[in-house]
Amino acid sequence: MFSKGETLDDLAQRYDVTVQSILFSNELESNQNVHEGQVIYIPKAVAYKN
């Protein structure tokens, strides 16, 4: 859940994902506002094998 004062940058850093991946997973536009209490889905980080 999105907490007061928290940003998407904060969430991305905490969960080691990109802001763009959070936006995509939640069908949000980059200029769209998010608000306290809003449920935000965090995508899984994907590791690729070489």
Secondary structure, 3 states (H helix, E strand, C coil): CCCCCCCHHHHHHHHCCCHHHHHHHCCCCCCCCCCCCCCCCCCCCCCCCC
